[in-house]
Amino acid sequence: MQNKIEDLRNHLFACLESLSDPEKPMELDRAKAIADVAQVIINSAKVEVDFINKVGGVGTNFIPQETRPKYERIANTTPDNKVA
């Protein structure tokens, strides 16, 4: 199974909805654990985006490619600005 950022958002919103459920609210310790894990995932995605922007590449597709701007790698260009 390959999760995407949309999946993370869906899980976090489900957690938020569960916290506010008057009949069976989620325990605060469990919600805190979910938020902590989500923050680690977000931080790793930020590192991946920085890596992609600096050296090029596609990454893990956690953030779908079709939503990312396309950049040419400056390090692989010739003096006339063509990609080598």
PDB file of N, CA, C and O in Angstrom:
ATOM      1  N   MET A   1       0.849  -1.177   0.000  1.00  0.00           N
ATOM      2  CA  MET A   1       0.000   0.000   0.000  1.00  0.00           C
ATOM      3  C   MET A   1       0.889   1.233   0.000  1.00  0.00           C
ATOM      4  O   MET A   1       1.831   1.326   0.787  1.00  0.00           O
ATOM      5  N   GLN A   2       0.589   2.184  -0.887  1.00  0.00           N
ATOM      6  CA  GLN A   2       1.356   3.422  -0.946  1.00  0.00           C
ATOM      7  C   GLN A   2       0.433   4.579  -0.577  1.00  0.00           C
ATOM      8  O   GLN A   2      -0.525   4.871  -1.293  1.00  0.00           O
ATOM      9  N   ASN A   3       0.721   5.226   0.528  1.00  0.00           N
ATOM     10  CA  ASN A   3      -0.105   6.330   1.009  1.00  0.00           C
ATOM     11  C   ASN A   3       0.333   7.640   0.387  1.00  0.00           C
ATOM     12  O   ASN A   3       1.505   7.830   0.063  1.00  0.00           O
ATOM     13  N   LYS A   4      -0.610   8.528   0.228  1.00  0.00           N
ATOM     14  CA  LYS A   4      -0.375   9.855  -0.335  1.00  0.00           C
ATOM     15  C   LYS A   4      -0.740  10.905   0.705  1.00  0.00           C
ATOM     16  O   LYS A   4      -1.330  10.589   1.739  1.00  0.00           O
ATOM     17  N   ILE A   5      -0.390  12.137   0.429  1.00  0.00           N
ATOM     18  CA  ILE A   5      -0.680  13.220   1.360  1.00  0.00           C
ATOM     19  C   ILE A   5      -2.187  13.369   1.581  1.00  0.00           C
ATOM     20  O   ILE A   5      -2.621  13.759   2.665  1.00  0.00           O
ATOM     21  N   GLU A   6      -2.985  13.060   0.555  1.00  0.00           N
ATOM     22  CA  GLU A   6      -4.445  13.127   0.718  1.00  0.00           C
ATOM     23  C   GLU A   6      -4.922  12.127   1.771  1.00  0.00           C
ATOM     24  O   GLU A   6      -5.849  12.411   2.530  1.00  0.00           O
ATOM     25  N   ASP A   7      -4.281  10.955   1.811  1.00  0.00           N
ATOM     26  CA  ASP A   7      -4.633   9.947   2.814  1.00  0.00           C
ATOM     27  C   ASP A   7      -4.333  10.463   4.221  1.00  0.00           C
ATOM     28  O   ASP A   7      -5.125  10.271   5.144  1.00  0.00           O
ATOM     29  N   LEU A   8      -3.197  11.110   4.373  1.00  0.00           N
ATOM     30  CA  LEU A   8      -2.844  11.677   5.676  1.00  0.00           C
ATOM     31  C   LEU A   8      -3.874  12.718   6.096  1.00  0.00           C
ATOM     32  O   LEU A   8      -4.329  12.724   7.240  1.00  0.00           O
ATOM     33  N   ARG A   9      -4.235  13.585   5.182  1.00  0.00           N
ATOM     34  CA  ARG A   9      -5.256  14.599   5.501  1.00  0.00           C
ATOM     35  C   ARG A   9      -6.567  13.939   5.918  1.00  0.00           C
ATOM     36  O   ARG A   9      -7.197  14.359   6.888  1.00  0.00           O
ATOM     37  N   ASN A  10      -6.972  12.913   5.189  1.00  0.00           N
ATOM     38  CA  ASN A  10      -8.222  12.220   5.515  1.00  0.00           C
ATOM     39  C   ASN A  10      -8.170  11.599   6.911  1.00  0.00           C
ATOM     40  O   ASN A  10      -9.141  11.681   7.664  1.00  0.00           O
ATOM     41  N   HIS A  11      -7.045  10.981   7.257  1.00  0.00           N
ATOM     42  CA  HIS A  11      -6.898  10.390   8.585  1.00  0.00           C
ATOM     43  C   HIS A  11      -6.943  11.459   9.676  1.00  0.00           C
ATOM     44  O   HIS A  11      -7.563  11.266  10.722  1.00  0.00           O
ATOM     45  N   LEU A  12      -6.283  12.580   9.422  1.00  0.00           N
ATOM     46  CA  LEU A  12      -6.264  13.650  10.421  1.00  0.00           C
ATOM     47  C   LEU A  12      -7.644  14.271  10.608  1.00  0.00           C
ATOM     48  O   LEU A  12      -8.037  14.586  11.732  1.00  0.00           O
ATOM     49  N   PHE A  13      -8.371  14.447   9.530  1.00  0.00           N
ATOM     50  CA  PHE A  13      -9.732  14.983   9.661  1.00  0.00           C
ATOM     51  C   PHE A  13     -10.656  13.980  10.355  1.00  0.00           C
ATOM     52  O   PHE A  13     -11.533  14.373  11.124  1.00  0.00           O
ATOM     53  N   ALA A  14     -10.463  12.696  10.087  1.00  0.00           N
ATOM     54  CA  ALA A  14     -11.252  11.672  10.785  1.00  0.00           C
ATOM     55  C   ALA A  14     -10.951  11.701  12.282  1.00  0.00           C
ATOM     56  O   ALA A  14     -11.850  11.540  13.107  1.00  0.00           O
ATOM     57  N   CYS A  15      -9.694  11.906  12.622  1.00  0.00           N
ATOM     58  CA  CYS A  15      -9.298  12.025  14.029  1.00  0.00           C
ATOM     59  C   CYS A  15      -9.964  13.240  14.669  1.00  0.00           C
ATOM     60  O   CYS A  15     -10.481  13.153  15.783  1.00  0.00           O
ATOM     61  N   LEU A  16      -9.952  14.350  13.979  1.00  0.00           N
ATOM     62  CA  LEU A  16     -10.591  15.568  14.481  1.00  0.00           C
ATOM     63  C   LEU A  16     -12.088  15.362  14.689  1.00  0.00           C
ATOM     64  O   LEU A  16     -12.646  15.789  15.699  1.00  0.00           O
ATOM     65  N   GLU A  17     -12.728  14.710  13.733  1.00  0.00           N
ATOM     66  CA  GLU A  17     -14.160  14.423  13.867  1.00  0.00           C
ATOM     67  C   GLU A  17     -14.424  13.495  15.044  1.00  0.00           C
ATOM     68  O   GLU A  17     -15.398  13.670  15.777  1.00  0.00           O
ATOM     69  N   SER A  18     -13.555  12.510  15.219  1.00  0.00           N
ATOM     70  CA  SER A  18     -13.726  11.572  16.328  1.00  0.00           C
ATOM     71  C   SER A  18     -13.540  12.261  17.678  1.00  0.00           C
ATOM     72  O   SER A  18     -14.220  11.923  18.647  1.00  0.00           O
ATOM     73  N   LEU A  19     -12.638  13.209  17.744  1.00  0.00           N
ATOM     74  CA  LEU A  19     -12.435  13.953  18.999  1.00  0.00           C
ATOM     75  C   LEU A  19     -13.698  14.696  19.420  1.00  0.00           C
ATOM     76  O   LEU A  19     -13.996  14.818  20.608  1.00  0.00           O
ATOM     77  N   SER A  20     -14.433  15.190  18.433  1.00  0.00           N
ATOM     78  CA  SER A  20     -15.619  15.987  18.752  1.00  0.00           C
ATOM     79  C   SER A  20     -16.917  15.177  18.766  1.00  0.00           C
ATOM     80  O   SER A  20     -18.001  15.746  18.891  1.00  0.00           O
ATOM     81  N   ASP A  21     -16.810  13.848  18.638  1.00  0.00           N
ATOM     82  CA  ASP A  21     -17.994  12.991  18.677  1.00  0.00           C
ATOM     83  C   ASP A  21     -18.539  12.950  20.110  1.00  0.00           C
ATOM     84  O   ASP A  21     -17.867  12.444  21.008  1.00  0.00           O
ATOM     85  N   PRO A  22     -19.751  13.478  20.331  1.00  0.00           N
ATOM     86  CA  PRO A  22     -20.273  13.539  21.701  1.00  0.00           C
ATOM     87  C   PRO A  22     -20.599  12.171  22.292  1.00  0.00           C
ATOM     88  O   PRO A  22     -20.584  12.009  23.512  1.00  0.00           O
ATOM     89  N   GLU A  23     -20.892  11.187  21.446  1.00  0.00           N
ATOM     90  CA  GLU A  23     -21.262   9.863  21.954  1.00  0.00           C
ATOM     91  C   GLU A  23     -20.055   8.994  22.291  1.00  0.00           C
ATOM     92  O   GLU A  23     -20.066   8.267  23.285  1.00  0.00           O
ATOM     93  N   LYS A  24     -19.024   9.069  21.470  1.00  0.00           N
ATOM     94  CA  LYS A  24     -17.841   8.243  21.715  1.00  0.00           C
ATOM     95  C   LYS A  24     -16.588   8.986  21.256  1.00  0.00           C
ATOM     96  O   LYS A  24     -16.016   8.652  20.218  1.00  0.00           O
ATOM     97  N   PRO A  25     -16.155   9.994  22.022  1.00  0.00           N
ATOM     98  CA  PRO A  25     -14.976  10.760  21.599  1.00  0.00           C
ATOM     99  C   PRO A  25     -13.687   9.934  21.703  1.00  0.00           C
ATOM    100  O   PRO A  25     -13.550   9.062  22.561  1.00  0.00           O
ATOM    101  N   MET A  26     -12.762  10.238  20.812  1.00  0.00           N
ATOM    102  CA  MET A  26     -11.458   9.576  20.832  1.00  0.00           C
ATOM    103  C   MET A  26     -10.695  10.008  22.086  1.00  0.00           C
ATOM    104  O   MET A  26     -10.810  11.152  22.527  1.00  0.00           O
ATOM    105  N   GLU A  27      -9.914   9.085  22.653  1.00  0.00           N
ATOM    106  CA  GLU A  27      -9.103   9.420  23.812  1.00  0.00           C
ATOM    107  C   GLU A  27      -8.029  10.424  23.401  1.00  0.00           C
ATOM    108  O   GLU A  27      -7.476  10.335  22.305  1.00  0.00           O
ATOM    109  N   LEU A  28      -7.738  11.372  24.276  1.00  0.00           N
ATOM    110  CA  LEU A  28      -6.767  12.416  23.968  1.00  0.00           C
ATOM    111  C   LEU A  28      -5.367  11.848  23.745  1.00  0.00           C
ATOM    112  O   LEU A  28      -4.633  12.343  22.889  1.00  0.00           O
ATOM    113  N   ASP A  29      -4.985  10.819  24.501  1.00  0.00           N
ATOM    114  CA  ASP A  29      -3.663  10.219  24.304  1.00  0.00           C
ATOM    115  C   ASP A  29      -3.523   9.625  22.906  1.00  0.00           C
ATOM    116  O   ASP A  29      -2.472   9.740  22.275  1.00  0.00           O
ATOM    117  N   ARG A  30      -4.581   8.998  22.433  1.00  0.00           N
ATOM    118  CA  ARG A  30      -4.546   8.410  21.085  1.00  0.00           C
ATOM    119  C   ARG A  30      -4.482   9.511  20.028  1.00  0.00           C
ATOM    120  O   ARG A  30      -3.723   9.399  19.065  1.00  0.00           O
ATOM    121  N   ALA A  31      -5.267  10.565  20.198  1.00  0.00           N
ATOM    122  CA  ALA A  31      -5.237  11.677  19.249  1.00  0.00           C
ATOM    123  C   ALA A  31      -3.858  12.330  19.222  1.00  0.00           C
ATOM    124  O   ALA A  31      -3.371  12.697  18.152  1.00  0.00           O
ATOM    125  N   LYS A  32      -3.224  12.478  20.384  1.00  0.00           N
ATOM    126  CA  LYS A  32      -1.879  13.062  20.461  1.00  0.00           C
ATOM    127  C   LYS A  32      -0.879  12.177  19.732  1.00  0.00           C
ATOM    128  O   LYS A  32      -0.010  12.677  19.018  1.00  0.00           O
ATOM    129  N   ALA A  33      -0.997  10.861  19.909  1.00  0.00           N
ATOM    130  CA  ALA A  33      -0.099   9.942  19.208  1.00  0.00           C
ATOM    131  C   ALA A  33      -0.279  10.050  17.690  1.00  0.00           C
ATOM    132  O   ALA A  33       0.703  10.043  16.947  1.00  0.00           O
ATOM    133  N   ILE A  34      -1.518  10.148  17.236  1.00  0.00           N
ATOM    134  CA  ILE A  34      -1.787  10.293  15.795  1.00  0.00           C
ATOM    135  C   ILE A  34      -1.171  11.594  15.282  1.00  0.00           C
ATOM    136  O   ILE A  34      -0.539  11.612  14.226  1.00  0.00           O
ATOM    137  N   ALA A  35      -1.356  12.683  16.034  1.00  0.00           N
ATOM    138  CA  ALA A  35      -0.802  13.982  15.623  1.00  0.00           C
ATOM    139  C   ALA A  35       0.723  13.937  15.586  1.00  0.00           C
ATOM    140  O   ALA A  35       1.333  14.518  14.688  1.00  0.00           O
ATOM    141  N   ASP A  36       1.341  13.264  16.537  1.00  0.00           N
ATOM    142  CA  ASP A  36       2.809  13.159  16.560  1.00  0.00           C
ATOM    143  C   ASP A  36       3.331  12.394  15.353  1.00  0.00           C
ATOM    144  O   ASP A  36       4.299  12.813  14.718  1.00  0.00           O
ATOM    145  N   VAL A  37       2.691  11.275  15.036  1.00  0.00           N
ATOM    146  CA  VAL A  37       3.105  10.487  13.872  1.00  0.00           C
ATOM    147  C   VAL A  37       2.887  11.297  12.589  1.00  0.00           C
ATOM    148  O   VAL A  37       3.735  11.286  11.696  1.00  0.00           O
ATOM    149  N   ALA A  38       1.765  11.990  12.500  1.00  0.00           N
ATOM    150  CA  ALA A  38       1.490  12.815  11.321  1.00  0.00           C
ATOM    151  C   ALA A  38       2.565  13.888  11.143  1.00  0.00           C
ATOM    152  O   ALA A  38       2.974  14.173  10.017  1.00  0.00           O
ATOM    153  N   GLN A  39       3.023  14.481  12.240  1.00  0.00           N
ATOM    154  CA  GLN A  39       4.057  15.513  12.148  1.00  0.00           C
ATOM    155  C   GLN A  39       5.369  14.942  11.615  1.00  0.00           C
ATOM    156  O   GLN A  39       6.061  15.596  10.836  1.00  0.00           O
ATOM    157  N   VAL A  40       5.709  13.728  12.033  1.00  0.00           N
ATOM    158  CA  VAL A  40       6.910  13.076  11.514  1.00  0.00           C
ATOM    159  C   VAL A  40       6.774  12.844  10.007  1.00  0.00           C
ATOM    160  O   VAL A  40       7.725  13.062   9.256  1.00  0.00           O
ATOM    161  N   ILE A  41       5.600  12.404   9.570  1.00  0.00           N
ATOM    162  CA  ILE A  41       5.371  12.176   8.136  1.00  0.00           C
ATOM    163  C   ILE A  41       5.481  13.487   7.369  1.00  0.00           C
ATOM    164  O   ILE A  41       6.095  13.534   6.303  1.00  0.00           O
ATOM    165  N   ILE A  42       4.895  14.542   7.903  1.00  0.00           N
ATOM    166  CA  ILE A  42       4.964  15.862   7.250  1.00  0.00           C
ATOM    167  C   ILE A  42       6.404  16.346   7.171  1.00  0.00           C
ATOM    168  O   ILE A  42       6.827  16.861   6.136  1.00  0.00           O
ATOM    169  N   ASN A  43       7.158  16.186   8.245  1.00  0.00           N
ATOM    170  CA  ASN A  43       8.563  16.611   8.236  1.00  0.00           C
ATOM    171  C   ASN A  43       9.374  15.837   7.211  1.00  0.00           C
ATOM    172  O   ASN A  43      10.233  16.410   6.541  1.00  0.00           O
ATOM    173  N   SER A  44       9.113  14.537   7.081  1.00  0.00           N
ATOM    174  CA  SER A  44       9.845  13.756   6.078  1.00  0.00           C
ATOM    175  C   SER A  44       9.448  14.185   4.664  1.00  0.00           C
ATOM    176  O   SER A  44      10.284  14.174   3.760  1.00  0.00           O
ATOM    177  N   ALA A  45       8.197  14.558   4.466  1.00  0.00           N
ATOM    178  CA  ALA A  45       7.765  15.054   3.154  1.00  0.00           C
ATOM    179  C   ALA A  45       8.446  16.381   2.826  1.00  0.00           C
ATOM    180  O   ALA A  45       8.805  16.625   1.674  1.00  0.00           O
ATOM    181  N   LYS A  46       8.627  17.241   3.832  1.00  0.00           N
ATOM    182  CA  LYS A  46       9.329  18.515   3.607  1.00  0.00           C
ATOM    183  C   LYS A  46      10.769  18.271   3.169  1.00  0.00           C
ATOM    184  O   LYS A  46      11.273  18.946   2.271  1.00  0.00           O
ATOM    185  N   VAL A  47      11.424  17.313   3.802  1.00  0.00           N
ATOM    186  CA  VAL A  47      12.794  16.966   3.416  1.00  0.00           C
ATOM    187  C   VAL A  47      12.808  16.444   1.987  1.00  0.00           C
ATOM    188  O   VAL A  47      13.696  16.788   1.207  1.00  0.00           O
ATOM    189  N   GLU A  48      11.833  15.617   1.640  1.00  0.00           N
ATOM    190  CA  GLU A  48      11.752  15.074   0.283  1.00  0.00           C
ATOM    191  C   GLU A  48      11.562  16.193  -0.746  1.00  0.00           C
ATOM    192  O   GLU A  48      12.204  16.185  -1.796  1.00  0.00           O
ATOM    193  N   VAL A  49      10.691  17.142  -0.451  1.00  0.00           N
ATOM    194  CA  VAL A  49      10.456  18.259  -1.370  1.00  0.00           C
ATOM    195  C   VAL A  49      11.727  19.090  -1.526  1.00  0.00           C
ATOM    196  O   VAL A  49      12.080  19.476  -2.641  1.00  0.00           O
ATOM    197  N   ASP A  50      12.415  19.367  -0.424  1.00  0.00           N
ATOM    198  CA  ASP A  50      13.684  20.110  -0.506  1.00  0.00           C
ATOM    199  C   ASP A  50      14.689  19.364  -1.374  1.00  0.00           C
ATOM    200  O   ASP A  50      15.370  19.970  -2.203  1.00  0.00           O
ATOM    201  N   PHE A  51      14.783  18.051  -1.185  1.00  0.00           N
ATOM    202  CA  PHE A  51      15.699  17.235  -1.975  1.00  0.00           C
ATOM    203  C   PHE A  51      15.348  17.306  -3.460  1.00  0.00           C
ATOM    204  O   PHE A  51      16.225  17.509  -4.300  1.00  0.00           O
ATOM    205  N   ILE A  52      14.073  17.139  -3.778  1.00  0.00           N
ATOM    206  CA  ILE A  52      13.628  17.182  -5.170  1.00  0.00           C
ATOM    207  C   ILE A  52      13.959  18.535  -5.797  1.00  0.00           C
ATOM    208  O   ILE A  52      14.441  18.598  -6.928  1.00  0.00           O
ATOM    209  N   ASN A  53      13.702  19.612  -5.063  1.00  0.00           N
ATOM    210  CA  ASN A  53      13.952  20.955  -5.593  1.00  0.00           C
ATOM    211  C   ASN A  53      15.431  21.245  -5.764  1.00  0.00           C
ATOM    212  O   ASN A  53      15.805  22.006  -6.656  1.00  0.00           O
ATOM    213  N   LYS A  54      16.281  20.659  -4.935  1.00  0.00           N
ATOM    214  CA  LYS A  54      17.712  20.942  -5.022  1.00  0.00           C
ATOM    215  C   LYS A  54      18.439  20.084  -6.046  1.00  0.00           C
ATOM    216  O   LYS A  54      19.310  20.581  -6.760  1.00  0.00           O
ATOM    217  N   VAL A  55      18.099  18.810  -6.127  1.00  0.00           N
ATOM    218  CA  VAL A  55      18.848  17.931  -7.011  1.00  0.00           C
ATOM    219  C   VAL A  55      18.009  17.315  -8.130  1.00  0.00           C
ATOM    220  O   VAL A  55      18.543  16.603  -8.981  1.00  0.00           O
ATOM    221  N   GLY A  56      16.743  17.573  -8.137  1.00  0.00           N
ATOM    222  CA  GLY A  56      15.886  16.993  -9.163  1.00  0.00           C
ATOM    223  C   GLY A  56      15.482  15.580  -8.793  1.00  0.00           C
ATOM    224  O   GLY A  56      15.965  15.019  -7.809  1.00  0.00           O
ATOM    225  N   GLY A  57      14.625  15.033  -9.561  1.00  0.00           N
ATOM    226  CA  GLY A  57      14.169  13.673  -9.283  1.00  0.00           C
ATOM    227  C   GLY A  57      12.676  13.642  -9.073  1.00  0.00           C
ATOM    228  O   GLY A  57      11.985  14.649  -9.236  1.00  0.00           O
ATOM    229  N   VAL A  58      12.189  12.476  -8.710  1.00  0.00           N
ATOM    230  CA  VAL A  58      10.751  12.311  -8.574  1.00  0.00           C
ATOM    231  C   VAL A  58      10.294  12.064  -7.153  1.00  0.00           C
ATOM    232  O   VAL A  58       9.119  12.275  -6.853  1.00  0.00           O
ATOM    233  N   GLY A  59      11.166  11.629  -6.271  1.00  0.00           N
ATOM    234  CA  GLY A  59      10.759  11.354  -4.895  1.00  0.00           C
ATOM    235  C   GLY A  59       9.959  10.077  -4.791  1.00  0.00           C
ATOM    236  O   GLY A  59      10.050   9.202  -5.652  1.00  0.00           O
ATOM    237  N   THR A  60       9.165   9.972  -3.724  1.00  0.00           N
ATOM    238  CA  THR A  60       8.420   8.747  -3.455  1.00  0.00           C
ATOM    239  C   THR A  60       6.969   8.825  -3.915  1.00  0.00           C
ATOM    240  O   THR A  60       6.215   7.866  -3.755  1.00  0.00           O
ATOM    241  N   ASN A  61       6.581   9.943  -4.476  1.00  0.00           N
ATOM    242  CA  ASN A  61       5.206  10.199  -4.919  1.00  0.00           C
ATOM    243  C   ASN A  61       4.223  10.349  -3.766  1.00  0.00           C
ATOM    244  O   ASN A  61       3.015  10.228  -3.973  1.00  0.00           O
ATOM    245  N   PHE A  62       4.716  10.611  -2.548  1.00  0.00           N
ATOM    246  CA  PHE A  62       3.825  10.950  -1.439  1.00  0.00           C
ATOM    247  C   PHE A  62       3.021  12.185  -1.829  1.00  0.00           C
ATOM    248  O   PHE A  62       1.820  12.269  -1.569  1.00  0.00           O
ATOM    249  N   ILE A  63       3.697  13.135  -2.455  1.00  0.00           N
ATOM    250  CA  ILE A  63       3.033  14.285  -3.059  1.00  0.00           C
ATOM    251  C   ILE A  63       2.999  13.970  -4.558  1.00  0.00           C
ATOM    252  O   ILE A  63       4.050  13.939  -5.198  1.00  0.00           O
ATOM    253  N   PRO A  64       1.820  13.739  -5.125  1.00  0.00           N
ATOM    254  CA  PRO A  64       1.729  13.308  -6.526  1.00  0.00           C
ATOM    255  C   PRO A  64       2.456  14.250  -7.474  1.00  0.00           C
ATOM    256  O   PRO A  64       2.392  15.471  -7.327  1.00  0.00           O
ATOM    257  N   GLN A  65       3.149  13.666  -8.452  1.00  0.00           N
ATOM    258  CA  GLN A  65       3.943  14.453  -9.402  1.00  0.00           C
ATOM    259  C   GLN A  65       3.123  15.489 -10.151  1.00  0.00           C
ATOM    260  O   GLN A  65       3.605  16.593 -10.405  1.00  0.00           O
ATOM    261  N   GLU A  66       1.896  15.152 -10.505  1.00  0.00           N
ATOM    262  CA  GLU A  66       1.107  16.080 -11.315  1.00  0.00           C
ATOM    263  C   GLU A  66       0.795  17.382 -10.578  1.00  0.00           C
ATOM    264  O   GLU A  66       0.374  18.352 -11.209  1.00  0.00           O
ATOM    265  N   THR A  67       0.990  17.428  -9.257  1.00  0.00           N
ATOM    266  CA  THR A  67       0.733  18.653  -8.506  1.00  0.00           C
ATOM    267  C   THR A  67       2.000  19.462  -8.265  1.00  0.00           C
ATOM    268  O   THR A  67       1.941  20.554  -7.701  1.00  0.00           O
ATOM    269  N   ARG A  68       3.154  18.930  -8.692  1.00  0.00           N
ATOM    270  CA  ARG A  68       4.424  19.624  -8.469  1.00  0.00           C
ATOM    271  C   ARG A  68       4.826  20.417  -9.702  1.00  0.00           C
ATOM    272  O   ARG A  68       4.600  19.968 -10.826  1.00  0.00           O
ATOM    273  N   PRO A  69       5.419  21.594  -9.508  1.00  0.00           N
ATOM    274  CA  PRO A  69       5.955  22.325 -10.658  1.00  0.00           C
ATOM    275  C   PRO A  69       7.157  21.578 -11.228  1.00  0.00           C
ATOM    276  O   PRO A  69       7.846  20.857 -10.507  1.00  0.00           O
ATOM    277  N   LYS A  70       7.399  21.748 -12.494  1.00  0.00           N
ATOM    278  CA  LYS A  70       8.527  21.090 -13.129  1.00  0.00           C
ATOM    279  C   LYS A  70       9.727  22.036 -13.150  1.00  0.00           C
ATOM    280  O   LYS A  70       9.614  23.188 -13.571  1.00  0.00           O
ATOM    281  N   TYR A  71      10.881  21.536 -12.690  1.00  0.00           N
ATOM    282  CA  TYR A  71      12.116  22.317 -12.668  1.00  0.00           C
ATOM    283  C   TYR A  71      13.177  21.568 -13.452  1.00  0.00           C
ATOM    284  O   TYR A  71      13.249  20.340 -13.405  1.00  0.00           O
ATOM    285  N   GLU A  72      14.011  22.327 -14.181  1.00  0.00           N
ATOM    286  CA  GLU A  72      15.158  21.722 -14.839  1.00  0.00           C
ATOM    287  C   GLU A  72      16.322  21.779 -13.875  1.00  0.00           C
ATOM    288  O   GLU A  72      16.469  22.740 -13.120  1.00  0.00           O
ATOM    289  N   ARG A  73      17.137  20.764 -13.901  1.00  0.00           N
ATOM    290  CA  ARG A  73      18.305  20.759 -13.032  1.00  0.00           C
ATOM    291  C   ARG A  73      19.355  21.699 -13.594  1.00  0.00           C
ATOM    292  O   ARG A  73      19.837  21.498 -14.709  1.00  0.00           O
ATOM    293  N   ILE A  74      19.707  22.708 -12.845  1.00  0.00           N
ATOM    294  CA  ILE A  74      20.701  23.688 -13.282  1.00  0.00           C
ATOM    295  C   ILE A  74      22.062  23.023 -13.452  1.00  0.00           C
ATOM    296  O   ILE A  74      22.805  23.380 -14.366  1.00  0.00           O
ATOM    297  N   ALA A  75      22.400  22.077 -12.602  1.00  0.00           N
ATOM    298  CA  ALA A  75      23.707  21.431 -12.664  1.00  0.00           C
ATOM    299  C   ALA A  75      23.904  20.666 -13.958  1.00  0.00           C
ATOM    300  O   ALA A  75      25.049  20.435 -14.347  1.00  0.00           O
ATOM    301  N   ASN A  76      22.859  20.267 -14.633  1.00  0.00           N
ATOM    302  CA  ASN A  76      22.968  19.477 -15.863  1.00  0.00           C
ATOM    303  C   ASN A  76      22.666  20.291 -17.113  1.00  0.00           C
ATOM    304  O   ASN A  76      22.221  19.734 -18.116  1.00  0.00           O
ATOM    305  N   THR A  77      22.899  21.595 -17.072  1.00  0.00           N
ATOM    306  CA  THR A  77      22.672  22.400 -18.259  1.00  0.00           C
ATOM    307  C   THR A  77      24.005  22.754 -18.907  1.00  0.00           C
ATOM    308  O   THR A  77      25.038  22.824 -18.241  1.00  0.00           O
ATOM    309  N   THR A  78      23.963  22.972 -20.199  1.00  0.00           N
ATOM    310  CA  THR A  78      25.146  23.370 -20.953  1.00  0.00           C
ATOM    311  C   THR A  78      25.224  24.895 -20.947  1.00  0.00           C
ATOM    312  O   THR A  78      24.277  25.549 -20.512  1.00  0.00           O
ATOM    313  N   PRO A  79      26.334  25.481 -21.421  1.00  0.00           N
ATOM    314  CA  PRO A  79      26.437  26.958 -21.433  1.00  0.00           C
ATOM    315  C   PRO A  79      25.300  27.656 -22.165  1.00  0.00           C
ATOM    316  O   PRO A  79      24.994  28.805 -21.845  1.00  0.00           O
ATOM    317  N   ASP A  80      24.663  27.007 -23.136  1.00  0.00           N
ATOM    318  CA  ASP A  80      23.548  27.642 -23.846  1.00  0.00           C
ATOM    319  C   ASP A  80      22.206  27.283 -23.207  1.00  0.00           C
ATOM    320  O   ASP A  80      21.161  27.398 -23.847  1.00  0.00           O
ATOM    321  N   ASN A  81      22.238  26.841 -21.925  1.00  0.00           N
ATOM    322  CA  ASN A  81      21.061  26.540 -21.119  1.00  0.00           C
ATOM    323  C   ASN A  81      20.211  25.381 -21.621  1.00  0.00           C
ATOM    324  O   ASN A  81      19.015  25.320 -21.338  1.00  0.00           O
ATOM    325  N   LYS A  82      20.820  24.464 -22.361  1.00  0.00           N
ATOM    326  CA  LYS A  82      20.113  23.251 -22.754  1.00  0.00           C
ATOM    327  C   LYS A  82      20.461  22.156 -21.757  1.00  0.00           C
ATOM    328  O   LYS A  82      21.576  22.094 -21.238  1.00  0.00           O
ATOM    329  N   VAL A  83      19.490  21.301 -21.503  1.00  0.00           N
ATOM    330  CA  VAL A  83      19.725  20.208 -20.560  1.00  0.00           C
ATOM    331  C   VAL A  83      20.700  19.226 -21.162  1.00  0.00           C
ATOM    332  O   VAL A  83      20.528  18.779 -22.296  1.00  0.00           O
ATOM    333  N   ALA A  84      21.736  18.889 -20.390  1.00  0.00           N
ATOM    334  CA  ALA A  84      22.772  17.973 -20.881  1.00  0.00           C
ATOM    335  C   ALA A  84      22.300  16.543 -20.837  1.00  0.00           C
ATOM    336  O   ALA A  84      23.042  15.636 -21.214  1.00  0.00           O
TER     337      ALA A  84
END
